[in-house]
Amino acid sequence: MSEEEVLKLLSKISYFSELDSAALKHVASATIQETYETGQFTFMEGEPCIGLYVVKSGWLRAVKISSSGREQVIRFVGPGEAFNEVGVLTGGVNVVSVEALEPSKVLIVQRKELLNLVDKHPCLAKSIIENLAQRVLYAMNLVTDLSLRSVESRLARFLIEESDANTINRKKWATQAAIAARIGTVPVVINRAFRAFVEDNLIELEREKIRILDPDELQNIALSNE
């Protein structure tokens, strides 16, 4: 990427959108560009944190992996999104592992330079704090879902949140197994839940799309704690 392309991408990230041109160029100068193939990890949990990652193209997933190999997907990240804020600010250690779901290009704003900018620019610090607050709220909701809601309720909520005009356009990697890892269950259980939704005429499954046929009932299931 050219310097102009880097600056354009960074300026669209909420963290950097209010920086003046000089500060933004300073960020760009501290940026590394990397490319990852499908299945390649950008970093692993517990490794030293290099910096803040910004996705130029492709999709990746942040995941926690247990000693037994069980996975819990924390979030999916795509073009124009940033990730690894927590690693930057919590002692410099990655707190999740991140895997490329398809060929992906990212920018990495080096940790040391980013922390220096936080000291100099209150608007950057405020933006990071607000984003981290959203991440904490998301984590609290995830814990609540895993502890108190059924798989059907969690799946219904996932479908509603991911839909646009009652349609979800499925990425090639968005398999039922991937969705199972996202909502904290296993493929055999998620497959059963999908079949039940289809049989009840709540959704329609297609190869590249999921159509929501009864959004009101799906919303009721999403709000249910049973």
C-alpha positions in Angstrom: 0.0 0.0 0.0 1.1 3.5 -0.7 1.4 6.1 2.1 -1.7 7.8 0.7 -3.7 4.5 0.9 -2.5 3.9 4.5 -3.5 7.4 5.5 -6.9 7.0 3.9 -7.6 3.7 5.7 -6.4 4.9 9.1 -8.5 8.1 8.8 -11.6 6.0 8.6 -10.8 4.1 11.8 -12.7 5.7 14.7 -9.6 5.8 16.9 -7.7 8.0 14.4 -10.5 10.0 12.7 -10.1 13.1 14.9 -6.3 13.3 14.7 -4.7 16.1 12.8 -2.8 15.4 9.6 0.6 15.5 11.3 -0.4 13.0 14.0 -2.1 10.8 11.4 1.2 10.7 9.4 3.0 9.8 12.6 0.6 6.8 13.0 1.2 5.8 9.4 5.0 6.0 9.9 4.7 3.5 12.7 2.6 1.1 10.7 3.6 -2.3 9.4 1.8 -4.1 6.6 1.2 -7.8 6.7 -0.6 -10.5 4.6 -2.1 -13.7 6.0 -3.4 -16.8 4.2 -6.5 -18.7 5.1 -5.9 -20.6 8.3 -2.8 -18.6 9.3 -2.8 -17.0 12.7 -1.8 -13.3 13.0 -0.9 -14.0 16.6 -1.5 -16.4 19.4 -2.8 -15.8 22.9 0.0 -15.2 25.4 2.5 -14.0 22.8 3.9 -10.4 23.1 1.6 -7.8 21.6 3.1 -6.1 18.5 0.4 -3.5 18.2 -3.1 -2.5 17.1 -4.3 -4.3 13.9 -6.4 -2.7 11.2 -8.0 -4.9 8.6 -7.6 -3.7 5.0 -9.2 -6.7 3.4 -10.4 -10.2 4.3 -12.1 -11.6 7.4 -10.5 -12.9 10.6 -11.7 -14.3 13.9 -10.6 -13.7 17.5 -10.8 -16.9 19.5 -10.1 -18.4 22.9 -8.9 -22.0 22.8 -9.1 -24.3 25.8 -6.4 -26.9 26.7 -8.8 -29.6 25.2 -9.1 -27.7 21.9 -12.6 -26.4 22.5 -13.0 -23.0 20.9 -15.0 -19.9 21.8 -15.1 -17.3 19.1 -15.0 -13.8 20.6 -15.6 -11.8 17.5 -15.3 -11.7 13.7 -13.4 -8.7 12.2 -13.5 -7.5 8.6 -12.4 -4.6 6.4 -12.1 -1.2 8.2 -12.2 -2.7 11.7 -9.5 -2.6 14.3 -8.6 -5.3 16.9 -6.2 -6.2 19.7 -6.8 -3.0 21.7 -6.9 -5.0 24.9 -3.5 -6.6 24.2 -2.0 -3.1 23.6 -3.2 -1.7 26.9 -2.8 -4.7 29.3 0.8 -5.3 29.7 1.6 -6.0 26.1 0.4 -9.6 25.9 -2.2 -10.9 23.4 -5.3 -12.1 25.2 -6.8 -14.0 22.3 -5.6 -15.8 19.2 -6.6 -14.4 15.8 -6.9 -16.5 12.7 -7.5 -15.5 9.1 -10.7 -17.0 7.7 -9.7 -16.0 4.1 -6.7 -14.2 2.5 -6.3 -11.0 4.5 -4.3 -7.9 4.5 -3.8 -5.9 7.7 -1.9 -2.8 9.0 -0.3 -3.0 12.4 0.2 0.2 14.4 3.2 -0.6 16.6 2.3 -0.7 20.3 5.0 1.7 21.6 4.1 4.5 19.1 0.4 4.0 19.8 0.9 4.4 23.5 3.0 7.6 22.9 0.1 9.0 20.8 -2.4 8.2 23.5 -0.4 10.4 25.9 -0.3 13.3 23.5 -3.9 13.1 22.1 -6.8 13.1 24.5 -9.2 12.4 21.6 -7.4 9.1 20.8 -7.4 8.1 24.5 -11.2 8.9 24.7 -11.9 6.9 21.6 -10.0 3.8 22.9 -11.7 4.0 26.3 -15.2 4.2 24.6 -14.3 1.2 22.4 -13.0 -0.8 25.4 -16.2 0.0 27.3 -18.2 -1.5 24.4 -15.9 -4.6 24.4 -16.6 -5.0 28.2 -20.3 -4.7 27.6 -20.1 -7.2 24.8 -18.1 -9.6 27.0 -20.8 -9.3 29.8 -23.5 -10.0 27.3 -21.6 -13.0 26.1 -21.2 -14.4 29.6 -24.9 -13.8 30.2 -25.8 -15.6 27.0 -23.6 -18.6 27.7 -24.8 -18.9 31.3 -28.5 -18.2 31.1 -29.8 -18.6 27.6 -30.5 -21.8 25.6 -28.7 -22.6 22.3 -31.9 -21.7 20.5 -32.1 -18.3 22.2 -28.4 -17.6 21.4 -28.8 -18.7 17.8 -31.9 -16.6 17.3 -30.1 -13.5 18.7 -27.1 -14.2 16.5 -29.3 -14.4 13.4 -31.2 -11.2 14.2 -28.0 -9.3 14.9 -26.3 -10.5 11.7 -29.2 -9.9 9.4 -29.9 -7.0 7.1 -33.5 -6.7 5.9 -34.1 -10.2 7.3 -31.3 -11.7 5.2 -27.9 -12.9 6.1 -25.4 -13.2 3.3 -23.1 -16.1 4.3 -19.4 -15.9 3.8 -17.7 -19.1 2.6 -16.2 -19.6 6.0 -19.5 -19.0 7.8 -20.3 -22.7 8.3 -22.6 -24.0 11.0 -19.5 -25.2 12.8 -18.2 -21.6 12.8 -21.5 -20.3 14.1 -21.5 -23.0 16.8 -18.1 -21.7 18.0 -19.4 -18.1 17.9 -22.4 -18.8 20.2 -20.6 -21.3 22.5 -21.9 -24.7 21.5 -20.9 -27.7 19.3 -21.8 -28.4 15.6 -24.2 -31.3 16.4 -26.3 -29.1 18.7 -26.3 -26.1 16.3 -27.4 -28.3 13.5 -30.3 -29.5 15.5 -31.3 -25.9 16.4 -31.1 -24.9 12.7 -33.3 -27.8 11.7 -35.9 -26.9 14.3 -36.0 -23.3 13.1 -36.5 -24.5 9.5 -39.2 -26.9 10.5 -41.0 -24.2 12.4 -40.8 -21.9 9.3 -38.8 -19.3 11.2 -35.9 -19.3 8.7 -35.0 -20.6 5.2 -31.5 -21.9 4.6 -29.8 -21.4 1.3 -26.2 -22.1 0.3 -25.2 -18.5 0.4 -28.0 -16.9 2.4 -30.1 -17.4 5.5 -33.6 -15.8 5.2 -35.6 -14.9 8.3 -39.2 -15.7 7.6 -40.7 -14.8 11.0 -38.6 -12.1 12.6 -41.2 -11.5 15.4 -41.1 -15.1 16.7 -37.4 -15.2 16.3 -37.1 -12.1 18.4 -39.3 -13.8 21.1 -37.0 -16.8 21.1 -33.9 -14.5 21.3 -35.3 -12.8 24.4 -36.3 -16.0 26.1 -34.1 -17.3 29.0 -35.2 -20.9 28.6 
